[in-house]
Amino acid sequence: MRTVYFDSAATTQLRSEVITTMTQVLQTEFGNPSSTHANGRSAKALIETARKETASLLNVSASEIIFTSGGTEADNLVLNSCVKDLNVTRIISSKIEHHAVLYAINQLQASHGITVDFVSVDDCGLIDYIHLENLLADTTHKTLVSLMHINNEIGTILDLKRTALLCKKYDTLFHSDTVQSVGHYELDFIDIPIDFAAIAAHKFHGPKGVGFAFIRKNSGLRPMIHGGEQERGMRAGTEPVYAIVGMVEALKISYQNLAKEKKHITGLKDYFKERLLIEIPEILFNGSCNDNDKSTYTLLNVCLPVSPEKGMMLLFQLDLKGIACSKGSACQSGSNMGSHVLSEILTDENLTKPSIRFSFSIFNTKDEIDYVITTLKAFCC
């Protein structure tokens, strides 16, 4: 059976160069980076080189990069420490954030009694910046804003610099989940005065189980995981050297080839949109995903013109045809609930119809898109 992978927003295929690099490290650099003998020092040197290389790509200091198990841990580290250690008593976010942020905020509200305000979003998932500024201006609480750079379900892009400057204007901390953007967009955290960011390697063709937090120097954040002095005392636990080195290899390759790969992937997305409109004219594009200026070039979220009863079988039918895609975040695939993102932006009528997220990578082709289009057209007829 033919297989087609259009779920790169959930996770990406490892690059062959990354596999080679990780295999070499696994074979030769087995020392504990905290050990003082030669094996340990060699492993430690790899980690610190990786930290410097990561920092240079974001134009930050190496000391501002803290390696974690991924984006979820990085989000939780920042949110928890801001409340527990920096005395933040109010968080401003949105209802379409990733659950790594929303659930962490809910827990902090329950355990610490913080105030939570949600900024309005329009029917495309775009932040209302006037409402955000009104929220920022109307408080005596120490406040943290947590808004993701690119929405993982509908691809809507936050103006990161505009938001960061607004937060600076009102002396407010700013955290962003940049999991869907790092490796796909150039980010300069000197030009963008953000305080904290979360990143995951497996979104840019690196390994799963590793990522990092960007934590602005002298922020005052303290560790969430205790037990050792690793990661400058910010994250206890023996570092997975092979995974960290693999992540940075993937990140470097992504940025070295960014223009070429962005052009290829954007072409795929545009071709997909054109074919969908021709073959299934009643299809709807959720959010701003049909607008490449307002949405990431890496994904397309569509609402299909079929009945709710038939729609329940859509993912199953696509899977039978070897097509991997998603109805939303992979992190909520075990839930029977619908997408919390689409619930905020779609009409009640369109919520009853099946919506599918297709997300692309450098490994996809137009021939694969033709196959998916043919399958979707047969299902919708």
C-alpha positions in Angstrom: 0.0 0.0 0.0 1.2 3.5 -0.8 2.0 5.7 2.2 2.0 9.5 2.3 3.0 11.5 5.3 1.3 14.9 5.7 1.6 15.3 9.4 4.8 17.2 9.9 3.2 19.6 12.4 2.9 16.6 14.7 6.5 15.4 14.1 9.0 15.3 11.3 11.1 12.7 9.6 14.7 12.6 10.8 17.2 13.9 8.3 19.8 11.3 7.2 22.6 13.6 8.3 21.1 13.8 11.8 20.9 10.0 12.0 24.6 9.7 11.0 25.7 12.4 13.5 23.7 10.8 16.4 24.9 7.3 15.6 28.5 8.5 15.7 28.0 10.2 19.1 26.2 7.1 20.5 29.1 4.9 19.4 32.0 7.1 20.6 30.8 9.7 23.2 29.2 7.6 25.9 30.7 9.5 28.9 28.6 11.3 31.5 29.0 15.0 30.8 29.2 15.7 34.5 32.2 13.4 35.0 35.6 15.0 35.3 37.6 12.3 33.4 38.4 12.5 29.7 35.3 10.7 28.6 33.1 13.1 30.5 34.9 16.2 29.4 34.6 15.1 25.8 30.8 14.7 26.1 30.6 18.0 27.9 32.5 19.7 25.2 29.9 18.5 22.6 27.1 19.9 24.7 28.7 23.2 25.1 29.5 23.5 21.4 25.9 22.6 20.6 24.8 25.3 23.0 27.0 27.9 21.4 25.8 27.0 17.9 22.2 27.1 19.0 22.6 30.5 20.6 24.3 31.9 17.5 21.4 30.9 15.3 19.0 32.9 17.5 21.5 35.7 18.2 21.6 35.2 21.9 24.2 34.2 24.5 25.0 30.6 25.1 24.1 30.9 28.8 20.5 31.7 27.7 20.0 28.3 26.1 18.8 25.5 28.5 18.4 22.1 27.0 15.2 20.2 28.0 13.2 17.1 27.0 11.1 19.2 24.5 8.7 22.1 24.1 6.3 21.0 26.8 8.9 20.9 29.5 10.3 24.3 28.4 6.8 25.8 28.5 6.1 24.4 32.0 9.5 25.5 33.3 8.9 29.1 32.3 5.3 29.3 33.4 5.8 27.6 36.7 8.9 29.6 37.6 7.4 32.9 36.6 4.6 32.3 39.1 6.6 30.6 41.9 9.9 32.5 41.7 9.2 35.8 39.9 5.9 36.6 41.8 3.8 36.7 38.6 0.2 36.9 39.7 -1.5 37.4 36.4 -1.1 35.6 33.0 -2.5 36.9 29.7 -2.8 34.2 27.1 -5.3 33.0 24.4 -7.8 30.2 24.3 -6.1 28.8 21.1 -2.7 28.1 22.7 -1.2 24.6 22.8 -2.3 22.5 25.7 1.2 22.6 27.1 0.5 26.2 27.9 -3.2 26.1 28.6 -3.1 23.2 31.0 -0.1 24.6 32.8 -1.9 27.9 33.3 -5.0 26.1 34.6 -2.9 24.2 37.1 -1.2 27.4 38.3 -4.6 29.1 38.6 -5.9 26.2 40.8 -2.7 25.9 42.9 -1.6 29.6 43.2 -4.8 31.6 42.6 -3.3 33.6 39.8 -5.5 35.8 37.6 -5.9 34.6 34.0 -7.1 36.8 31.1 -7.6 35.7 27.6 -7.0 38.1 24.7 -9.6 38.0 22.0 -8.9 36.3 18.6 -10.9 36.8 15.4 -12.4 34.1 13.3 -9.0 33.5 11.6 -7.3 33.0 14.9 -5.5 36.4 14.8 -4.8 38.2 18.0 -6.6 41.4 18.7 -3.7 43.7 19.5 -5.9 46.6 20.7 -7.5 44.2 23.3 -4.1 43.0 24.3 -2.8 46.5 24.9 -6.0 47.3 26.9 -5.3 44.2 29.0 -1.7 45.2 29.5 -2.6 48.7 30.5 -5.3 47.7 33.0 -3.4 46.0 35.8 -1.5 46.4 39.0 -0.4 42.7 39.0 3.0 41.5 37.9 2.0 40.0 34.5 3.3 37.4 32.1 2.0 37.2 28.5 2.2 33.8 26.9 1.2 33.6 23.2 2.5 31.1 20.7 4.3 32.3 17.6 2.6 29.9 15.1 -0.6 28.1 16.0 0.0 24.3 15.6 -3.5 23.6 14.3 -4.4 26.5 11.9 -0.9 28.0 11.3 -1.9 31.6 12.2 1.2 33.7 12.8 1.6 36.1 15.8 3.5 39.3 15.2 6.2 38.3 17.6 8.1 41.6 17.6 5.0 43.8 17.9 3.8 41.7 20.9 7.3 41.8 22.5 7.4 45.6 22.2 3.9 46.0 23.6 5.0 43.9 26.6 8.1 46.0 27.1 6.0 49.2 26.9 4.0 47.9 29.9 6.9 46.3 31.8 5.4 42.8 31.2 7.2 39.5 30.8 6.7 37.8 27.4 6.9 34.0 26.8 6.2 32.4 23.4 5.9 28.8 22.4 7.9 28.9 19.2 7.8 25.1 18.6 6.2 25.5 15.1 8.5 28.3 14.0 12.1 27.7 15.0 13.8 25.9 12.2 11.2 27.3 9.7 11.6 31.1 10.3 14.6 33.2 11.1 14.3 34.6 14.6 16.6 37.1 16.1 16.0 37.5 19.9 18.0 40.7 20.1 15.8 42.3 17.5 12.7 40.7 19.1 12.9 41.5 22.9 11.2 38.3 24.0 11.9 37.0 27.5 11.3 33.3 27.2 10.7 30.8 24.4 10.1 27.0 24.0 11.5 24.9 21.2 11.3 21.2 20.3 13.8 19.4 18.0 11.3 17.0 16.4 9.5 19.8 14.6 12.5 20.5 12.4 13.7 17.0 11.5 15.6 16.4 14.7 15.1 13.7 17.4 12.1 13.4 19.7 12.6 13.9 23.5 14.9 16.9 23.3 14.4 20.7 23.0 15.4 23.8 24.7 14.2 26.9 26.5 15.4 30.3 25.7 15.6 32.2 29.0 16.7 35.8 28.9 19.8 36.5 31.0 19.3 37.5 34.6 15.6 36.7 34.4 15.6 35.1 37.9 14.0 31.8 36.8 14.7 28.8 38.9 14.7 25.1 38.0 11.6 22.9 37.9 13.5 19.7 38.1 15.9 19.2 41.0 18.7 16.7 41.6 21.9 18.0 40.0 23.8 21.0 38.7 23.4 20.2 35.0 22.3 23.0 32.6 23.8 25.6 34.8 21.7 24.4 37.6 18.5 25.0 35.7 17.6 21.5 34.7 18.9 18.5 36.7 19.5 15.1 35.0 22.2 13.6 32.9 22.0 15.2 29.4 21.3 13.0 26.3 24.4 14.0 24.4 23.5 12.3 21.2 20.0 13.9 21.1 21.3 17.4 21.8 24.0 17.1 19.1 21.4 15.6 16.7 19.0 18.5 17.5 21.6 21.1 16.7 22.7 19.4 13.6 19.1 19.4 12.4 18.7 23.1 13.3 21.9 24.1 11.5 20.8 22.2 8.3 17.3 23.7 8.5 18.7 27.2 8.5 21.4 26.5 5.9 18.7 25.4 3.5 15.9 27.6 4.7 15.3 29.7 1.6 15.4 26.6 -0.8 13.2 24.4 1.5 10.7 27.2 2.2 10.3 27.8 -1.5 9.6 24.1 -2.1 7.2 23.7 0.8 5.3 26.9 -0.1 5.0 25.6 -3.6 3.4 22.4 -2.3 1.0 24.3 -0.1 -0.1 26.6 -3.0 -0.5 23.6 -5.3 -2.6 21.8 -2.7 -4.9 24.9 -2.3 -5.3 25.3 -6.0 -6.2 21.6 -6.6 -8.6 21.5 -3.6 -10.5 24.5 -4.9 -10.8 22.9 -8.4 -11.8 19.4 -7.2 -13.8 20.3 -4.1 -15.1 23.9 -4.7 -17.1 23.9 -1.4 -14.1 23.3 0.7 -13.3 25.9 3.4 -9.9 26.9 4.7 -9.8 27.2 8.5 -8.3 30.3 10.0 -5.9 32.2 7.7 -4.2 29.1 6.4 -4.9 30.1 2.8 -3.1 33.4 3.3 0.7 32.8 3.3 1.3 36.3 4.8 -0.8 35.5 7.9 -0.2 31.8 8.2 2.8 29.5 8.1 3.8 27.9 4.8 4.0 24.5 6.5 0.4 23.6 7.0 -3.2 23.8 5.7 -6.3 23.2 7.8 -9.4 22.5 5.7 -13.1 21.9 6.5 -14.7 19.4 4.1 -18.3 19.6 2.8 -19.6 16.3 4.1 -22.1 15.3 6.7 -21.0 14.8 10.3 -21.9 11.1 10.1 -19.7 10.6 7.1 -17.0 12.9 8.5 -16.5 10.6 11.5 -15.0 8.0 9.2 -12.7 10.4 7.3 -9.4 9.9 9.2 -10.0 6.1 9.2 -10.6 6.1 5.4 -7.5 8.2 4.8 -5.4 5.9 7.0 -6.7 2.9 5.0 -5.3 4.7 1.9 -2.0 5.2 3.6 -2.4 8.9 4.2 -1.2 10.3 7.5 -2.7 13.6 8.6 -4.4 14.9 11.6 -7.7 16.4 12.9 -5.7 18.6 15.2 -2.8 18.5 17.6 -1.2 15.0 18.0 -1.0 15.8 21.7 -4.8 15.5 22.0 -5.3 12.5 19.7 -6.3 10.4 22.7 -9.1 12.7 23.6 -12.7 12.4 22.4 -13.1 16.1 22.5 -12.9 18.2 19.3 -10.3 20.8 18.6 -10.3 23.6 21.2 -8.8 25.9 18.5 -11.5 25.3 15.9 -14.1 25.6 18.6 -13.0 29.2 19.1 -13.0 30.3 15.5 -15.6 28.2 13.5 -19.3 28.6 13.3 -21.5 26.0 14.9 -22.5 24.7 11.5 -18.9 24.3 10.3 -17.9 22.6 13.6 -20.2 19.7 12.7 -18.2 19.1 9.5 -14.8 17.3 9.5 -11.7 19.4 9.5 -8.3 18.0 8.7 -4.8 19.4 9.1 -2.3 18.6 6.4 1.3 19.7 7.2 4.2 19.5 4.8 8.0 19.1 4.8 10.9 19.0 2.3 10.3 15.3 1.8 6.8 15.7 0.2 6.0 15.9 -3.5 3.3 17.2 -5.8 2.6 13.6 -6.8 1.7 12.8 -3.2 -0.6 15.8 -3.2 -2.4 14.5 -6.3 -2.9 11.2 -4.6 -4.4 12.9 -1.5 -6.7 15.1 -3.7 -7.9 12.1 -5.6 -8.7 10.3 -2.3 -10.5 13.3 -0.8 -12.5 13.9 -3.9 -13.7 10.3 -3.9 -14.6 10.5 -0.2 -16.5 13.8 -0.6 -18.6 12.7 -3.6 
